[in-house]
Amino acid sequence: MDRRETGPTESAYQRDLRMQQEMDAGEYNDKVLENGKEYRVPYSMVKQVEFSNLRKDELVDLEHAARLQYRLLLNDAILKAKVEFARLKITVVYNPSDSKNLKEKISLEGLIDFLASEGVQVDQKSMAVSDFDYYKNMYAYQFDPPSIREHPPYTYTAEEWKEMKAKYEESVRKGETDKLVKFHEWQNAYAEQHPEMNLGTVPVPEKKASFVGKIFKGSSKKKANKQEKGFWFHGV
């Protein structure tokens, strides 16, 4: 079959973009302004629901709670799910059925029915539903966090790591510089061994000799001077 006869196919992204453009511009706006530029996001305002005061015998144990969380995330309409066995609470961020975007949707009743099919009965009196800004509370939080959490290395406390961090980073930078110098030295040595290739040379910054290096450097100079002056051989 000659696939050229069917013409170019439309990707899912192109289909969503075309359908979004066909919709009324005032009905749904899928763009956000970031640093003076507009970007498309798949969701705008979605919903978050918290089911609390669940029955421990319905969640069974940690393994069953983890499997329930996994089954929730298999639904494309559910953006985030967290099943807390110790707190007897389930938190779900989902795309509601009345949203204007083109993604998969689910109603709150459908979510409750799904939990019931998994053996978890929720009490609507212990249920809290709120609006959830997808771009601000999920996308920006995950891909552009205001700060990055830092943990000290194993066996060190946060105070010890705070004191040794600057020295460690300096040693890493020095190690990278030394490796680059060695690589450039190898490049130049290779170029000298193969002049027919016209590779040229790379400028190599002068390395700062350590205290031990200075001692050996001085001893090597003395040996060179002795060899230049020669020596007397006393023998027969």
BELHU-V345402 format. One record per residue. N is the residue number from 1. D_CENTER is the distance of its C-alpha to the mean C-alpha in Angstrom with 1 decimal. Layout:
n->N d_center->D_CENTER
n->N d_center->D_CENTER
This chain:
n->1 d_center->43.0
n->2 d_center->42.2
n->3 d_center->38.9
n->4 d_center->39.8
n->5 d_center->42.4
n->6 d_center->39.9
n->7 d_center->38.2
n->8 d_center->34.5
n->9 d_center->32.5
n->10 d_center->30.4
n->11 d_center->26.7
n->12 d_center->25.3
n->13 d_center->23.6
n->14 d_center->26.9
n->15 d_center->28.8
n->16 d_center->26.8
n->17 d_center->27.1
n->18 d_center->30.9
n->19 d_center->31.5
n->20 d_center->29.7
n->21 d_center->31.9
n->22 d_center->35.0
n->23 d_center->34.4
n->24 d_center->36.0
n->25 d_center->33.9
n->26 d_center->34.9
n->27 d_center->34.1
n->28 d_center->30.3
n->29 d_center->28.0
n->30 d_center->24.6
n->31 d_center->23.6
n->32 d_center->22.0
n->33 d_center->22.8
n->34 d_center->20.1
n->35 d_center->21.5
n->36 d_center->24.7
n->37 d_center->23.3
n->38 d_center->23.2
n->39 d_center->20.4
n->40 d_center->20.9
n->41 d_center->19.1
n->42 d_center->20.0
n->43 d_center->21.1
n->44 d_center->22.8
n->45 d_center->24.3
n->46 d_center->24.0
n->47 d_center->25.3
n->48 d_center->24.3
n->49 d_center->26.8
n->50 d_center->27.3
n->51 d_center->29.8
n->52 d_center->31.1
n->53 d_center->34.2
n->54 d_center->33.6
n->55 d_center->35.9
n->56 d_center->34.7
n->57 d_center->36.8
n->58 d_center->35.1
n->59 d_center->31.6
n->60 d_center->33.4
n->61 d_center->30.8
n->62 d_center->27.2
n->63 d_center->27.0
n->64 d_center->28.6
n->65 d_center->26.3
n->66 d_center->23.2
n->67 d_center->24.9
n->68 d_center->25.7
n->69 d_center->22.2
n->70 d_center->21.2
n->71 d_center->24.3
n->72 d_center->23.4
n->73 d_center->20.0
n->74 d_center->22.0
n->75 d_center->23.6
n->76 d_center->22.0
n->77 d_center->23.5
n->78 d_center->21.5
n->79 d_center->18.1
n->80 d_center->17.4
n->81 d_center->19.7
n->82 d_center->20.2
n->83 d_center->23.3
n->84 d_center->24.4
n->85 d_center->27.3
n->86 d_center->28.3
n->87 d_center->28.5
n->88 d_center->29.9
n->89 d_center->27.7
n->90 d_center->25.7
n->91 d_center->23.4
n->92 d_center->22.7
n->93 d_center->21.2
n->94 d_center->23.1
n->95 d_center->24.4
n->96 d_center->28.1
n->97 d_center->30.9
n->98 d_center->32.3
n->99 d_center->29.2
n->100 d_center->29.9
n->101 d_center->26.8
n->102 d_center->27.1
n->103 d_center->24.6
n->104 d_center->25.8
n->105 d_center->27.5
n->106 d_center->28.9
n->107 d_center->31.5
n->108 d_center->31.6
n->109 d_center->34.6
n->110 d_center->32.9
n->111 d_center->30.1
n->112 d_center->32.8
n->113 d_center->34.7
n->114 d_center->31.7
n->115 d_center->31.4
n->116 d_center->35.1
n->117 d_center->35.0
n->118 d_center->32.6
n->119 d_center->35.3
n->120 d_center->33.8
n->121 d_center->36.2
n->122 d_center->34.9
n->123 d_center->37.1
n->124 d_center->36.9
n->125 d_center->38.3
n->126 d_center->35.2
n->127 d_center->32.8
n->128 d_center->31.0
n->129 d_center->29.8
n->130 d_center->28.1
n->131 d_center->26.5
n->132 d_center->22.7
n->133 d_center->21.3
n->134 d_center->18.4
n->135 d_center->17.2
n->136 d_center->17.6
n->137 d_center->16.8
n->138 d_center->14.0
n->139 d_center->12.5
n->140 d_center->12.7
n->141 d_center->11.8
n->142 d_center->8.3
n->143 d_center->7.5
n->144 d_center->10.0
n->145 d_center->10.7
n->146 d_center->14.0
n->147 d_center->13.1
n->148 d_center->10.7
n->149 d_center->12.3
n->150 d_center->13.7
n->151 d_center->15.7
n->152 d_center->18.7
n->153 d_center->19.3
n->154 d_center->21.3
n->155 d_center->24.9
n->156 d_center->24.4
n->157 d_center->24.7
n->158 d_center->22.9
n->159 d_center->26.1
n->160 d_center->26.4
n->161 d_center->22.9
n->162 d_center->23.5
n->163 d_center->26.7
n->164 d_center->25.4
n->165 d_center->22.1
n->166 d_center->23.9
n->167 d_center->26.0
n->168 d_center->23.1
n->169 d_center->21.2
n->170 d_center->24.6
n->171 d_center->25.2
n->172 d_center->21.9
n->173 d_center->22.9
n->174 d_center->26.4
n->175 d_center->25.4
n->176 d_center->23.5
n->177 d_center->26.5
n->178 d_center->28.9
n->179 d_center->27.2
n->180 d_center->27.3
n->181 d_center->31.0
n->182 d_center->31.8
n->183 d_center->30.3
n->184 d_center->32.4
n->185 d_center->35.4
n->186 d_center->35.0
n->187 d_center->34.8
n->188 d_center->38.0
n->189 d_center->39.8
n->190 d_center->39.0
n->191 d_center->40.3
n->192 d_center->43.4
n->193 d_center->44.0
n->194 d_center->43.7
n->195 d_center->45.5
n->196 d_center->46.3
n->197 d_center->42.7
n->198 d_center->42.8
n->199 d_center->39.2
n->200 d_center->40.0
n->201 d_center->38.6
n->202 d_center->35.5
n->203 d_center->36.1
n->204 d_center->35.1
n->205 d_center->34.7
n->206 d_center->37.1
n->207 d_center->35.5
n->208 d_center->36.7
n->209 d_center->38.8
n->210 d_center->38.4
n->211 d_center->41.5
n->212 d_center->42.2
n->213 d_center->41.6
n->214 d_center->44.2
n->215 d_center->46.7
n->216 d_center->46.3
n->217 d_center->46.5
n->218 d_center->49.7
n->219 d_center->51.2
n->220 d_center->50.5
n->221 d_center->52.3
n->222 d_center->55.3
n->223 d_center->55.4
n->224 d_center->55.4
n->225 d_center->58.2
n->226 d_center->60.2
n->227 d_center->59.9
n->228 d_center->61.0
n->229 d_center->64.0
n->230 d_center->64.9
n->231 d_center->66.7
n->232 d_center->70.1
n->233 d_center->70.8
n->234 d_center->73.6
n->235 d_center->75.2
n->236 d_center->78.3
